[in-house]
Amino acid sequence: MKLLTLNFLTCARKTCKSLPAAFPLHPKDAELEVVETDFNAPFLRNILGRLEWDALKTLCMELGLPNLPPSAPEPEALLEPGAEMAELELERELEPTQTARDLHNLLLETGIKEGKLVCGNCGHEYAVKEGIANFLLPSHLV
């Protein structure tokens, strides 16, 4: 399960869905894996505005990953200095900045292979096995 995915997940229990403590889910006993993927600058630029940056910072802290900056970088900061937005739309390859490479590694290459995700509100644990989280709830919790 890619770390990017955790930025969009919340507890599956009805009683937790609208409560702020249910997001983000907190990793417990997580075994991380890194799977290299091709750098995708357009995807990275487009996803930046959709990220809950504070939740991502919390996740990095809990997993012992490098600290993120206090706020999300601007999409223009992900490619070589001086690149104009018109240039960004061109198909030619521009060199990604170190920030872009770090975000790509964190969001798209790093994932949880085994472990648990814990709701901060109710404490329910969702198992992660072979990179797949099980969000099926027992009938008494639905």
Solvent accessible surface area in square Angstrom, and as a share of the most:
residue,aa,sasa,rsa
1,M,36,0.16
2,K,74,0.31
3,L,0,0.00
4,L,21,0.10
5,T,51,0.30
6,L,2,0.01
7,N,6,0.03
8,F,105,0.44
9,L,41,0.20
10,T,45,0.26
11,C,0,0.00
12,A,28,0.22
13,R,53,0.19
14,K,151,0.64
15,T,96,0.56
16,C,0,0.00
17,K,114,0.48
18,S,103,0.66
19,L,78,0.39
20,P,116,0.73
21,A,50,0.39
22,A,0,0.00
23,F,59,0.25
24,P,20,0.13
25,L,1,0.00
26,H,51,0.23
27,P,19,0.12
28,K,85,0.36
29,D,111,0.58
30,A,33,0.25
31,E,88,0.39
32,L,59,0.29
33,E,63,0.28
34,V,89,0.51
35,V,76,0.44
36,E,153,0.68
37,T,59,0.34
38,D,134,0.69
39,F,68,0.28
40,N,69,0.36
41,A,17,0.13
42,P,73,0.46
43,F,75,0.31
44,L,1,0.00
45,R,28,0.10
46,N,94,0.48
47,I,18,0.09
48,L,9,0.04
49,G,76,0.73
50,R,154,0.56
51,L,18,0.09
52,E,96,0.43
53,W,24,0.08
54,D,99,0.52
55,A,8,0.07
56,L,1,0.00
57,K,62,0.26
58,T,39,0.23
59,L,7,0.03
60,C,1,0.00
61,M,131,0.58
62,E,72,0.32
63,L,33,0.16
64,G,67,0.65
65,L,39,0.19
66,P,111,0.70
67,N,135,0.69
68,L,35,0.17
69,P,64,0.40
70,P,116,0.73
71,S,77,0.50
72,A,37,0.29
73,P,26,0.16
74,E,113,0.51
75,P,41,0.26
76,E,74,0.33
77,A,51,0.40
78,L,2,0.01
79,L,7,0.03
80,E,62,0.28
81,P,128,0.80
82,G,72,0.70
83,A,15,0.12
84,E,112,0.50
85,M,87,0.39
86,A,78,0.61
87,E,58,0.26
88,L,12,0.06
89,E,113,0.51
90,L,101,0.50
91,E,163,0.73
92,R,128,0.47
93,E,160,0.72
94,L,18,0.09
95,E,108,0.49
96,P,23,0.14
97,T,32,0.19
98,Q,105,0.47
99,T,54,0.32
100,A,0,0.00
101,R,97,0.35
102,D,78,0.40
103,L,4,0.02
104,H,11,0.05
105,N,61,0.31
106,L,15,0.07
107,L,0,0.00
108,L,27,0.13
109,E,18,0.08
110,T,6,0.04
111,G,6,0.06
112,I,0,0.00
113,K,79,0.33
114,E,56,0.25
115,G,16,0.15
116,K,73,0.31
117,L,0,0.00
118,V,28,0.16
119,C,2,0.01
120,G,43,0.41
121,N,63,0.32
122,C,47,0.28
123,G,41,0.40
124,H,40,0.18
125,E,66,0.30
126,Y,2,0.01
127,A,38,0.30
128,V,1,0.01
129,K,134,0.57
130,E,144,0.65
131,G,16,0.15
132,I,128,0.65
133,A,16,0.12
134,N,80,0.41
135,F,58,0.24
136,L,152,0.76
137,L,33,0.16
138,P,57,0.36
139,S,107,0.69
140,H,150,0.67
141,L,31,0.16
142,V,106,0.61
